[in-house]
């Protein structure tokens, strides 16, 4: 995969249920308040650890607020060598509206 693929929250949810990794690039306060269950909070500070421990063959789905910023982050992960990277259209707002039962809080 040379470029990421934009997918719907429904497609992302199906991949998540099959073990796909969700990385959340929102700010720490937003992530702490609510996030996709099991999501990895990816920041500039956590990026190197994530890359070092990552399975580059596993599907990685990037989520942000509305599906805009995740596109740049997804393309960056492709440039690092990840094989299957997706940007979730609609972002966390769409996920939380569609799958409130599959969100968690760090509080």
C-alpha positions in Angstrom: 0.0 0.0 0.0 1.6 3.2 -1.1 -1.1 5.5 0.1 -3.6 5.2 3.0 -7.3 4.4 2.3 -10.1 6.5 3.8 -12.8 4.3 5.3 -16.1 4.8 7.0 -16.7 4.2 10.7 -18.6 1.1 9.8 -15.6 -0.3 7.9 -13.3 0.8 10.7 -15.5 -0.9 13.3 -15.5 -4.2 11.3 -11.6 -4.1 11.1 -11.4 -3.1 14.8 -13.5 -6.2 15.7 -11.1 -8.3 13.7 -8.1 -7.0 15.7 -7.2 -3.9 13.8 -5.2 -1.3 15.7 -6.8 2.1 16.2 -4.5 5.0 16.8 -6.0 8.2 18.2 -4.2 11.5 17.4 -6.5 13.8 19.3 -5.2 15.9 22.2 -4.6 14.2 25.6 -7.6 15.7 27.3 -10.0 14.5 24.5 -8.4 11.1 24.5 -8.8 10.8 28.3 -12.4 11.9 28.2 -13.4 9.3 25.6 -11.7 7.1 23.0 -12.2 3.9 21.0 -11.9 1.0 23.4 -8.3 -0.3 23.2 -7.0 2.7 21.1 -3.4 3.8 21.2 -3.0 7.5 21.9 -0.4 8.5 19.4 1.5 11.8 20.0 4.9 13.1 19.1 6.1 11.8 22.5 4.7 8.2 22.0 5.4 7.9 18.2 8.9 6.3 18.5 7.7 3.7 21.1 4.7 2.9 18.9 6.8 2.4 15.8 9.4 0.3 17.7 6.7 -2.1 19.1 4.4 -2.1 16.1 3.5 -5.0 13.8 4.0 -3.3 10.4 1.8 -5.9 8.7 -1.2 -5.3 11.0 -4.0 -2.9 9.8 -3.7 0.5 11.5 -6.6 2.9 11.5 -6.0 6.5 12.4 -8.7 8.5 14.1 -8.9 12.2 14.9 -11.8 14.6 15.6 -13.6 14.6 12.2 -11.4 12.7 9.8 -9.3 15.5 8.4 -6.0 15.4 10.5 -6.0 11.7 10.4 -5.3 11.7 6.7 -1.9 13.4 7.2 -1.0 11.1 10.0 -2.1 8.0 8.0 0.2 9.1 5.1 3.0 9.6 7.5 2.6 6.0 8.9 2.7 4.8 5.3 6.0 6.6 4.8 7.4 4.8 7.9 6.7 1.5 6.3 3.3 0.4 7.6 1.5 -1.8 5.1 -2.2 -1.2 5.7 -3.1 2.2 7.0 -6.6 3.7 7.0 -8.0 7.1 7.9 -11.4 7.0 9.5 -13.8 9.4 7.8 -15.9 11.3 10.3 -13.4 10.7 13.1 -14.1 10.1 16.7 -17.3 12.1 16.6 -18.8 9.7 14.0 -17.5 6.7 15.9 -19.0 7.8 19.2 -22.3 8.6 17.6 -22.5 5.2 15.8 -20.8 3.0 18.4 -21.1 4.6 21.9 -20.9 1.1 23.4 -17.3 0.7 22.0 -15.9 3.8 23.6 -13.9 4.0 26.8 -12.7 6.7 29.2 -9.3 6.9 30.9 -10.9 8.5 34.0 
